[in-house]
Amino acid sequence: MLTKKKKEYFKKHLTQWLNELLTEANKTVSGMTDMRQNFPDPADRASLESDRNFELRIRDRERRLIGKIRDAMDRLENETYGVCEECGEEISEKRLKARPVTTLCINCKKKQENEEKLKGL
């Protein structure tokens, strides 16, 4: 079980990470709505659209990560953070530091990945 000090550490880390992602998302929205550029050259327009699509794909991945961060913060509040959802064992602090949103211990994650490989996913 995580100590109170470690829970505070993870809560602070997750909150900071969440705030950074939300700030970046807001910058993207502002940047895309403020752009009033007119590109007569089709190549310039295509380049801009390509850059926007790339940024939107990144933001979509971050949107999913934001959900995982919020779920992890809920688990902290519910006293289930750091407990493997598969086997019920504690997730190592080292793993939580590497992947704070994880819900599986390293052994269950390896097992899951091996099963996915066998299924060809």
C-alpha positions as CSV (number, residue, x, y, z in Angstrom):
1,M,0.0,0.0,0.0
2,L,1.3,3.5,-0.8
3,T,2.2,5.8,2.0
4,K,0.5,9.1,2.4
5,K,3.6,10.9,1.2
6,K,3.8,8.7,-1.9
7,K,0.1,9.3,-2.7
8,E,0.7,13.0,-2.4
9,Y,3.7,12.7,-4.8
10,F,1.6,10.9,-7.4
11,K,-1.3,13.2,-7.0
12,K,1.0,16.2,-7.5
13,H,2.7,14.6,-10.5
14,L,-0.6,13.6,-12.1
15,T,-2.2,17.0,-11.5
16,Q,0.8,18.8,-13.1
17,W,0.8,16.4,-16.1
18,L,-2.9,17.0,-16.6
19,N,-2.5,20.7,-16.4
20,E,0.3,20.7,-19.0
21,L,-1.8,18.6,-21.4
22,L,-4.9,20.9,-20.9
23,T,-2.7,24.0,-21.5
24,E,-1.4,22.5,-24.8
25,A,-4.9,21.6,-25.9
26,N,-6.1,25.1,-25.3
27,K,-3.2,26.5,-27.2
28,T,-4.0,24.3,-30.2
29,V,-7.7,25.3,-30.1
30,S,-6.7,29.0,-29.9
31,G,-4.1,28.6,-32.7
32,M,-6.5,26.9,-35.0
33,T,-9.4,29.3,-34.5
34,D,-7.2,32.4,-34.7
35,M,-5.6,31.4,-38.0
36,R,-7.0,33.7,-40.7
37,Q,-4.4,33.0,-43.2
38,N,-5.2,32.7,-46.9
39,F,-2.8,30.7,-49.0
40,P,-3.1,31.2,-52.7
41,D,-0.4,28.6,-53.3
42,P,-2.0,25.1,-53.0
43,A,1.3,23.6,-51.8
44,D,1.4,26.0,-48.9
45,R,-2.2,25.2,-48.0
46,A,-1.5,21.5,-48.2
47,S,1.5,21.9,-45.9
48,L,-0.6,23.8,-43.4
49,E,-3.3,21.1,-43.5
50,S,-0.7,18.4,-43.1
51,D,0.7,20.1,-40.0
52,R,-2.8,20.6,-38.6
53,N,-3.7,17.0,-39.1
54,F,-0.5,15.9,-37.4
55,E,-1.1,18.2,-34.4
56,L,-4.7,17.0,-34.1
57,R,-3.5,13.4,-34.0
58,I,-1.2,14.3,-31.2
59,R,-4.0,16.1,-29.3
60,D,-6.3,13.1,-29.8
61,R,-3.7,10.8,-28.2
62,E,-3.3,13.3,-25.4
63,R,-7.1,13.5,-25.0
64,R,-7.1,9.7,-24.3
65,L,-4.2,10.2,-21.9
66,I,-6.1,12.9,-20.1
67,G,-8.9,10.4,-19.5
68,K,-6.3,7.9,-18.1
69,I,-4.8,10.6,-15.8
70,R,-8.3,11.5,-14.5
71,D,-9.0,7.8,-13.9
72,A,-5.7,7.4,-12.0
73,M,-6.6,10.4,-9.9
74,D,-9.9,8.8,-9.1
75,R,-8.1,5.6,-8.1
76,L,-6.0,7.7,-5.7
77,E,-9.1,9.1,-4.1
78,N,-10.7,5.6,-3.9
79,E,-7.6,4.0,-2.4
80,T,-7.2,1.7,-5.4
81,Y,-4.2,3.4,-7.0
82,G,-1.2,1.2,-7.3
83,V,-3.3,-2.0,-7.1
84,C,-3.3,-4.3,-10.2
85,E,-6.7,-4.6,-11.7
86,E,-6.0,-8.1,-12.9
87,C,-4.4,-9.9,-10.0
88,G,-5.0,-7.5,-7.1
89,E,-1.3,-7.3,-6.2
90,E,0.6,-4.0,-5.6
91,I,2.1,-2.3,-8.6
92,S,5.7,-1.5,-7.9
93,E,6.6,2.1,-7.2
94,K,9.2,1.9,-10.0
95,R,6.5,1.0,-12.5
96,L,4.2,3.7,-11.2
97,K,6.9,6.3,-11.6
98,A,7.5,5.1,-15.2
99,R,3.8,4.9,-16.1
100,P,1.7,6.7,-13.5
101,V,-1.6,5.8,-15.3
102,T,-0.9,2.1,-15.3
103,T,-3.6,-0.3,-14.0
104,L,-1.6,-3.5,-14.3
105,C,1.5,-4.8,-12.5
106,I,4.4,-5.7,-14.8
107,N,3.7,-9.4,-14.8
108,C,0.0,-8.9,-15.8
109,K,1.1,-6.4,-18.4
110,K,3.6,-8.8,-19.9
111,K,0.9,-11.5,-19.9
112,Q,-1.5,-9.2,-21.7
113,E,1.1,-8.2,-24.3
114,N,1.9,-11.8,-25.0
115,E,-1.7,-12.7,-25.4
116,E,-2.1,-9.8,-27.9
117,K,0.9,-11.0,-29.9
118,L,-0.6,-14.5,-30.1
119,K,-3.9,-13.0,-31.3
120,G,-2.0,-10.9,-33.8
121,L,-3.3,-7.5,-32.5
